[in-house]
Amino acid sequence: MGKAPLKKPGSGFLGWLGRQVGYVKKAVKTDVTQQIVHREEKVEEAKLPDKPNVTLRRTVIDEVIVKKKKS
């Protein structure tokens, strides 16, 4: 048998609400002064030979990000 899923602290509605407030607080503090100077996205697809109704898809995103220095 597998392990039981990890129970998040603060069960119920108030626990959920507290987590949502925490997510928003972290998003507000996150530095967004980065600049993406290059972005390349590749998608590769292949059908399985023994299962024609199954498609494998791989998505690769390459980015060059320059962080601006704080003055």
C-alpha angles and dihedrals in degrees: 000000000000127000120274113257115266111263113227117231116258105035120207132033098314092051091050091047091050091052091050091051089050092052091051092046091053091047091053092051094047114111110239098178092109120118124211107215098175133022126177123179124191127185120194123188131186133175119226109245095220094041110042093180092060121083124189114211127190121189119193122186119191117191135177109208125188116200115213116232118243113240 
